[in-house]
Amino acid sequence: MEIAYEYVKKRSQFGKQTSFQDGETTLLESILPTDAYDDQIILRKSQITGTDTTPELSEAAVNTVTVKTTSTGVHHTEGGWPKDVDPTEQSDTKRYRKKVEKDEEYQYAMKTLIPRVQRCMKQNNSVNVYEDYFQGIDSNAHCSEPPFAKGLAVFRDPSPVTRTATSVNWHPEGSNNGKLAVSYAVLNFQDKRHAASNMPTSSYVWDVSNSNKPIAELVPSSPLCCLRYNPKSSDTLVGGSYNGTISFFDTRKSSGKCQPAACSVVESSHHDPVSDVHFVSSKTGSTVVSVSTDGQMLWWDTRKLAEGPIDSVVLATDAKGGGTTLGGSSLEYNTEAGPTKFLCGSEQGIVLSLNTRNRKTNNGITVFDTDGGQKAPVPSIQRNPIHTKFFLTVSAWTAKLWSEDIKTPIFATRPHSSYLTGGCWSPTRAGVFYVTRSDGVVDVWDISQNMNDVTYSHKVTDAALSCIGVSGNGKLVACGDNNGTITLLEVSNSLSQPQPNEKATVGAVLEREAKKEKQSEKALREQKRAKAIAEERRKKEEAEGDGKNGGGKADAEMDALESAFFQMTQDNE
């Protein structure tokens, strides 16, 4: 049974609009205040809410997948010969050529093509497309553009562990080969990453035209702290490891991963990480010198690394045993300055010069400026590539220029705002050198233009820079930082191209500063000598005065005794 209820209402009674009218005020209810519900009240904590009518926006970044490129080569051989002709046999090829030249079709083709080729050759000779229209203009004219640098590429350490780029060394062929060898290591003492099982030891060789993948991987037994090309054989490299060993690499023997062709044993190697390594001029081109913070400079033969060093020198201020042994932090060797001359910077901030020809006098070691200056490690030392008599050192907050003839610096930059971590000269400009800072900035100094202020500063990265290297043409600068990233910069022509008369100008500036320093040293020696003479004279006068005073006192005592004796005689009488 279906139950239904029907509600009926007239159409005029619903859907009708409200009509407001003014009327008298009517009191509906009056609620008086009371404290009966005070115990149920919960005080709400104060809250500050900010509102903003700015629409909310989101930012998203999209990066395309890195395309890895590889370089492949194609070898072309002589071909096109029939099967019965051996191209390696000169008699067969000569016989076949004569046969072809007698063919009527060949003669007809040559008669048809020769006029066309002759016409093209005449057109090419009528207009010299290689003509130099600016022969009268000096190509080395002064460049008026302001100095600047721009980033070209970034080379990141492929290893998963964050390591420091400890050294950068360009290929010795310079601009003809854009390769650079980079060593990576963790230099922090007792760092936890050393104990990790996945601690990588590889260093890499990069091509400036391909920043995606290194062209060679060097795999030593211990991470490399320094790495350098052989200037006589550019396919070989030598590196110094964190455990003090020396490794020799030959990239021709293997492609991809390159194991050391020879390696020294730990027992006969350095006891501390190797600070720097250099190839030394020799008949065989296999002699290497290394320096470490253990206070030793060792010479090696890369053909007999396992047999130990062939020579050694202790970096001491006095070879007789009374001096201090210094830990080597940097090394410089330049054959143009002399095949037996070495420069070494120490952890104590003292600069040493070593000449192996003069081993009888303090092992050939000359000590520079042991009295004054900032006693901080010298991470970089390098000779001027043109004026090899002068060299650059970087330590603490200043860079200094030295001369071999003077034991004190002839020039020092003003203190930088951040700690300096490295420096080097420009190979093409005699007066330009680069300095890296711990705040990620590269400062460029041009002493031929201004010796008081930095010529140009470039912000490379937010991390601290650790090493720097300039290519042979002076155009490319590679900077490494503590995160293992190598940033490749291209500097302007004003910083890379030699300026007119720059060699003579810079030489005169350096000689002038050296002469000023010599005069200062001479005046200081004369002042010390005059002071010593005055002190000796004063002591002599005091001694003479003491003698005179002593004689007068004795006479007075004798007079007093005589007076007392005569007085006593008169009393008895």
C-alpha positions in Angstrom: 0.0 0.0 0.0 1.6 3.3 -1.1 1.4 6.2 1.4 1.7 9.7 -0.1 1.3 13.1 1.3 0.6 16.1 -0.8 1.5 19.6 0.2 -0.3 22.3 -1.7 0.7 25.9 -1.7 -0.4 28.7 -3.9 2.0 30.1 -6.5 1.7 33.6 -5.1 2.9 32.5 -1.7 6.5 31.3 -2.8 9.2 32.8 -4.8 8.1 36.2 -3.8 10.8 38.9 -3.3 11.4 40.4 0.1 10.3 44.0 0.6 12.1 45.9 3.4 10.3 48.7 5.2 11.2 51.1 8.0 9.4 50.4 11.4 9.7 50.8 15.1 12.5 49.2 17.1 11.5 45.9 18.7 13.5 44.3 21.6 13.5 40.6 21.0 15.7 39.4 23.9 17.9 40.9 26.7 20.8 38.9 28.1 22.5 40.4 31.1 26.2 39.7 31.9 27.0 37.0 34.3 30.1 35.3 35.8 28.5 31.8 36.0 30.4 30.5 33.0 33.9 32.0 33.8 35.4 28.6 34.7 34.5 27.3 31.2 36.3 30.1 29.3 39.6 29.1 27.7 41.8 32.0 26.8 43.2 31.8 23.2 46.9 32.5 22.7 47.7 35.6 20.7 48.5 34.9 17.1 49.9 37.1 14.4 48.8 36.4 10.9 50.1 38.1 7.8 48.1 38.4 4.6 49.3 39.4 1.2 47.4 39.9 -2.0 50.4 39.1 -4.2 49.6 36.0 -6.3 51.7 32.9 -5.5 54.1 31.9 -8.3 56.3 28.9 -8.8 59.7 28.7 -10.5 60.9 25.6 -12.2 64.2 24.9 -13.9 64.6 22.5 -16.8 68.0 21.2 -18.0 68.4 19.1 -21.1 70.2 15.8 -20.9 74.0 16.1 -21.4 75.1 14.8 -24.7 78.4 13.0 -24.4 80.5 13.3 -27.5 83.4 11.1 -28.5 86.2 11.8 -31.0 86.8 9.1 -33.6 89.5 9.0 -36.3 89.4 7.7 -39.9 92.5 6.3 -41.5 92.7 6.8 -45.3 94.8 4.4 -47.3 95.6 4.4 -51.0 92.9 2.6 -52.9 91.2 2.3 -56.3 93.7 -0.1 -57.7 92.6 -3.3 -59.5 92.9 -6.6 -57.6 95.8 -7.8 -59.7 97.8 -4.7 -58.8 99.7 -4.5 -55.5 99.8 -0.8 -54.5 102.8 -1.4 -52.3 104.9 -2.5 -55.3 106.2 0.5 -57.2 106.9 -1.5 -60.4 103.2 -2.8 -60.6 101.7 0.7 -60.1 104.1 2.2 -62.7 103.2 -0.5 -65.2 99.5 0.1 -64.7 99.8 3.9 -65.0 101.6 3.5 -68.4 98.8 1.2 -69.5 96.1 3.6 -68.5 97.9 6.6 -70.1 97.9 4.8 -73.5 94.1 4.3 -73.3 92.2 6.5 -75.8 89.4 7.2 -73.3 91.9 8.5 -70.8 93.5 10.7 -73.4 90.2 12.1 -74.5 89.2 12.9 -70.8 92.5 14.6 -70.2 92.1 16.8 -73.3 88.6 17.8 -72.1 89.6 18.5 -68.5 92.9 20.3 -68.9 91.4 23.5 -70.4 88.9 23.8 -67.6 91.6 23.3 -64.9 93.9 25.8 -66.6 91.1 28.4 -66.7 90.4 27.9 -63.0 94.1 28.2 -62.1 94.4 31.5 -64.1 91.4 32.9 -62.2 92.9 31.9 -58.9 96.3 33.5 -59.8 94.6 36.7 -61.0 93.2 37.4 -57.5 95.4 36.7 -54.5 92.9 35.7 -51.8 95.7 35.5 -49.2 96.9 39.0 -49.8 97.8 41.0 -46.6 96.3 44.4 -46.9 97.8 45.6 -43.6 101.5 45.0 -44.0 102.5 48.4 -42.8 100.7 48.1 -39.5 102.5 46.6 -36.5 100.7 43.6 -35.3 102.1 44.1 -31.8 100.6 47.5 -31.5 99.3 48.5 -28.0 95.8 47.1 -27.4 93.6 49.8 -26.1 90.7 47.5 -25.0 90.1 47.2 -21.3 91.1 43.9 -19.7 88.4 41.3 -19.3 87.9 37.5 -19.1 85.0 35.2 -20.0 84.2 31.7 -19.1 84.5 29.0 -21.9 84.0 25.7 -20.2 83.8 23.9 -16.9 85.4 20.5 -16.2 84.0 18.7 -13.2 85.6 15.8 -11.3 83.8 12.6 -12.5 84.3 10.9 -9.1 81.4 10.8 -6.6 83.6 12.0 -3.7 84.3 15.8 -3.5 88.0 16.3 -4.0 90.3 19.3 -4.5 91.9 20.0 -7.8 95.5 20.1 -6.6 97.4 21.1 -9.8 96.8 22.1 -13.4 99.4 21.6 -16.1 99.0 22.4 -19.8 100.3 20.3 -22.6 103.8 21.4 -23.5 102.9 22.0 -27.2 100.9 25.1 -26.1 98.3 26.4 -28.5 98.8 23.5 -30.9 97.3 21.0 -28.4 94.5 22.1 -26.0 95.1 19.5 -23.3 95.5 19.9 -19.6 96.4 17.4 -16.9 94.6 17.8 -13.6 95.4 16.0 -10.4 92.8 15.5 -7.7 93.3 14.6 -4.0 91.9 15.3 -0.5 94.7 17.2 1.3 93.0 17.7 4.7 94.9 15.8 7.4 93.1 12.8 8.9 90.0 13.5 6.7 87.3 10.9 7.0 87.2 10.5 3.3 90.6 8.9 3.3 89.2 5.9 5.2 86.2 5.5 2.8 86.3 2.3 0.8 85.2 4.1 -2.4 87.8 6.8 -2.1 88.9 7.4 -5.8 92.5 7.8 -6.7 92.1 8.8 -10.4 93.4 12.0 -12.1 92.4 13.0 -15.6 93.6 14.5 -18.8 91.0 16.9 -20.4 90.6 18.3 -23.9 89.5 21.9 -23.9 87.1 21.2 -26.8 85.2 18.5 -24.9 84.3 19.1 -21.2 81.9 16.2 -21.0 84.4 13.3 -20.7 88.2 13.2 -20.0 90.3 11.8 -22.8 92.5 9.8 -20.4 92.2 8.6 -16.8 95.4 8.1 -14.7 95.0 5.5 -12.0 97.8 5.6 -9.4 98.0 3.6 -6.2 97.4 6.8 -4.1 95.8 10.2 -5.1 98.1 12.5 -6.9 98.9 15.9 -5.3 100.9 17.2 -8.4 101.1 16.2 -12.0 103.3 17.4 -14.8 104.0 16.8 -18.5 107.4 15.8 -19.8 108.5 18.7 -22.0 110.6 16.4 -24.3 108.0 13.6 -24.6 104.5 15.0 -24.3 102.9 11.6 -24.1 104.5 10.9 -20.7 103.6 12.4 -17.3 105.0 12.2 -13.8 103.0 12.7 -10.6 103.6 12.8 -6.9 101.1 11.0 -4.6 99.6 11.6 -1.2 101.6 8.7 0.3 104.9 10.2 -0.9 105.5 7.9 -4.0 106.4 9.0 -7.5 104.4 7.6 -10.5 105.3 7.7 -14.2 102.6 7.4 -16.8 102.8 6.7 -20.6 99.5 7.5 -22.3 100.6 5.6 -25.5 100.5 2.2 -23.8 96.8 2.2 -23.0 93.7 4.0 -24.0 91.1 5.0 -21.4 92.4 4.0 -17.9 96.2 4.4 -17.7 98.1 2.5 -15.0 101.5 3.7 -13.9 104.3 2.5 -16.1 106.7 2.8 -13.1 106.2 3.6 -9.5 108.6 4.1 -6.6 108.3 2.1 -3.4 107.0 3.6 -0.2 110.1 2.8 1.9 112.4 4.8 -0.3 110.0 7.7 -1.2 108.9 10.8 0.6 107.4 10.4 4.1 104.8 13.2 3.5 102.6 14.1 0.5 104.6 15.3 -2.5 104.2 19.0 -2.9 105.6 19.5 -6.4 107.5 17.6 -9.2 109.5 18.7 -12.3 111.3 17.1 -15.2 115.0 18.1 -15.1 117.2 18.7 -18.1 119.2 15.6 -18.9 120.5 13.6 -21.8 117.9 10.9 -21.4 115.0 13.2 -20.5 114.0 10.8 -17.7 115.3 12.7 -14.7 112.7 14.0 -12.2 113.0 16.1 -9.1 110.4 16.2 -6.3 110.0 18.1 -3.1 107.8 17.3 0.0 107.0 18.7 3.4 109.2 16.1 4.9 112.2 18.4 4.2 113.7 16.4 1.4 114.4 17.1 -2.3 114.8 13.9 -4.2 116.1 13.2 -7.8 114.7 10.2 -9.7 115.2 8.3 -12.9 111.8 7.4 -14.3 113.3 4.2 -15.8 114.4 3.0 -12.4 111.8 4.4 -9.9 111.6 1.1 -8.0 115.4 1.3 -7.2 114.9 4.6 -5.2 116.1 8.1 -5.6 119.5 8.8 -7.4 120.2 11.9 -5.3 118.8 13.8 -2.3 119.2 17.1 -0.5 117.9 18.1 2.9 116.2 21.5 2.9 118.1 23.0 5.8 119.1 26.6 6.5 122.5 25.3 7.6 124.1 22.2 6.3 126.4 21.8 9.3 123.4 20.7 11.4 122.8 23.9 13.4 120.0 25.1 11.0 116.3 24.4 10.7 114.9 21.7 8.4 112.2 23.3 6.2 109.2 21.5 4.7 109.0 22.1 0.9 105.6 23.4 -0.3 106.5 24.4 -3.9 109.2 24.0 -6.5 110.4 25.9 -9.6 112.7 24.7 -12.3 113.5 26.6 -15.6 116.2 25.5 -17.9 116.7 29.0 -19.2 117.8 30.2 -15.8 120.3 27.3 -15.5 120.1 23.5 -15.7 121.3 23.2 -12.1 119.3 25.9 -10.4 116.2 25.3 -8.4 113.8 27.4 -6.3 111.9 26.1 -3.4 109.2 27.6 -1.2 108.7 26.2 2.3 105.9 25.8 4.8 107.7 28.2 7.1 107.5 31.0 4.5 111.2 30.9 3.8 112.4 30.8 0.1 115.4 28.7 -0.8 117.6 28.7 -3.8 119.6 25.5 -4.7 122.5 25.2 -7.1 123.7 21.6 -7.5 127.0 22.8 -8.9 127.9 24.4 -5.6 127.2 21.5 -3.2 130.2 22.2 -1.1 128.8 25.4 0.4 125.7 24.6 2.5 124.7 21.9 -0.1 124.3 24.7 -2.6 121.4 26.2 -0.7 120.9 30.0 -0.4 118.3 31.2 2.1 116.2 34.3 1.4 114.8 36.7 4.0 114.8 34.6 7.3 114.2 37.6 9.6 111.1 39.4 8.5 107.9 38.9 6.6 104.9 36.7 6.9 105.7 33.2 8.2 103.1 31.4 6.1 103.4 28.5 3.6 104.5 29.4 0.1 102.1 27.5 -2.2 103.5 28.9 -5.5 106.9 30.0 -6.7 107.7 30.7 -10.4 110.4 32.5 -12.4 109.5 35.2 -14.8 109.4 33.5 -18.3 111.4 36.3 -19.9 113.5 37.8 -17.2 114.5 34.5 -15.4 116.6 36.3 -12.9 113.4 37.5 -11.1 110.8 35.2 -9.6 107.3 35.4 -8.0 106.2 33.9 -4.7 102.7 33.8 -3.2 102.2 33.6 0.6 99.5 34.6 3.0 97.8 37.8 1.8 100.6 39.1 -0.5 102.5 38.3 -3.6 106.2 39.2 -3.8 108.8 39.6 -6.5 112.4 38.6 -5.8 115.8 38.8 -7.4 118.5 36.2 -7.2 121.0 38.8 -6.2 119.1 40.1 -3.2 117.8 38.2 -0.2 114.8 40.4 0.4 111.8 41.0 -1.9 112.1 43.9 -4.3 108.3 44.3 -4.6 105.3 43.2 -2.6 101.6 43.7 -3.5 99.3 45.4 -1.1 97.5 42.9 1.2 94.6 41.3 -0.5 91.2 41.0 1.2 91.3 37.2 1.1 94.0 34.5 1.6 96.1 33.8 -1.5 96.2 30.2 -2.6 98.4 30.3 -5.7 99.8 32.3 -8.6 101.7 32.2 -11.9 103.2 34.4 -14.6 101.7 34.9 -18.1 104.0 33.1 -20.6 103.5 35.7 -23.2 103.5 39.0 -21.3 106.6 39.7 -19.1 104.8 42.0 -16.6 101.5 40.1 -16.1 100.9 37.6 -13.3 97.8 35.9 -11.9 96.9 35.4 -8.2 94.1 33.1 -6.9 92.2 33.8 -3.7 90.3 31.8 -1.2 87.1 33.6 -2.0 87.0 32.3 -5.6 88.5 35.5 -7.3 91.4 35.7 -9.7 93.4 38.9 -9.6 95.5 40.0 -12.5 98.5 42.3 -11.9 100.3 44.2 -14.7 103.4 45.8 -13.3 104.2 47.5 -16.6 101.1 49.6 -16.2 100.4 49.8 -12.4 102.3 48.5 -9.5 99.9 49.7 -6.8 96.6 48.2 -7.7 95.1 45.1 -9.3 94.6 45.5 -13.0 91.6 43.2 -13.3 89.6 40.9 -10.9 87.3 38.1 -12.0 84.9 36.2 -9.9 85.3 32.5 -10.9 83.3 30.6 -8.3 82.1 30.7 -4.7 84.5 27.9 -3.6 88.1 28.6 -2.7 90.5 28.4 -5.7 93.3 25.9 -5.2 95.5 26.1 -8.4 95.9 28.0 -11.7 97.6 27.4 -15.0 98.0 29.5 -18.2 98.3 28.0 -21.7 101.3 28.6 -23.8 99.7 31.3 -25.9 98.6 33.2 -22.8 95.0 33.2 -24.0 93.5 30.5 -21.8 93.5 30.3 -18.0 92.5 27.2 -16.1 91.5 27.7 -12.4 90.8 24.8 -10.1 88.9 25.0 -6.8 88.3 22.9 -3.7 85.3 21.2 -5.2 87.3 19.6 -8.0 86.0 21.9 -10.7 88.2 23.4 -13.4 87.0 26.6 -14.9 88.4 27.6 -18.3 88.7 31.3 -18.9 89.6 33.2 -22.0 91.3 36.6 -21.3 91.4 39.6 -23.6 94.2 40.5 -26.0 95.3 43.2 -23.7 96.3 40.5 -21.1 97.7 37.9 -23.6 99.4 39.7 -26.5 102.8 41.3 -25.9 102.8 45.0 -25.8 105.4 47.1 -27.7 108.7 47.4 -25.9 107.2 45.5 -23.0 110.2 43.3 -22.5 112.5 46.3 -22.1 110.0 48.2 -20.0 109.4 45.4 -17.5 113.2 44.6 -17.3 113.9 48.3 -16.5 111.2 48.3 -13.8 112.5 45.2 -12.2 116.1 46.4 -12.3 115.0 49.7 -10.8 113.3 48.0 -7.9 116.3 45.7 -7.4 118.6 48.7 -7.3 116.4 50.5 -4.8 116.4 47.4 -2.6 120.2 47.1 -2.9 120.6 50.7 -1.8 118.2 50.1 1.1 120.2 47.1 2.2 123.4 49.1 1.9 122.0 51.9 4.0 120.7 49.4 6.6 124.2 47.7 6.8 125.9 51.1 7.3 123.3 52.0 10.0 123.9 48.8 11.8 127.7 49.2 11.5 127.5 52.8 12.8 125.4 51.6 15.7 127.8 48.8 16.5 130.8 51.2 16.5 128.9 53.7 18.7 128.0 50.9 21.1 131.6 49.7 21.3 132.9 53.2 21.8 130.4 53.7 24.7 131.5 50.6 26.4 135.1 51.6 26.1 134.4 55.0 27.6 132.5 53.5 30.5 135.4 51.1 31.2 137.9 54.0 31.2 135.6 56.1 33.4 135.4 53.2 35.9 139.2 53.1 36.1 139.6 56.7 36.8 136.9 56.7 39.5 138.5 53.7 41.1 142.0 55.5 41.4 140.5 58.6 43.1 138.7 56.6 45.6 141.9 54.8 46.7 143.7 58.1 47.2 140.9 59.4 49.4 141.0 56.3 51.5 144.8 56.6 51.9 144.4 60.3 53.0 141.8 59.3 55.6 144.0 56.6 57.0 146.9 59.0 57.3 144.8 61.6 59.1 143.5 59.1 61.5 147.1 57.9 62.2 148.4 61.4 62.9 145.4 62.2 65.1 146.0 59.0 67.2 149.8 60.0 67.6 148.9 63.4 68.9 146.4 62.0 71.5 149.1 59.6 72.9 151.5 62.5 73.3 
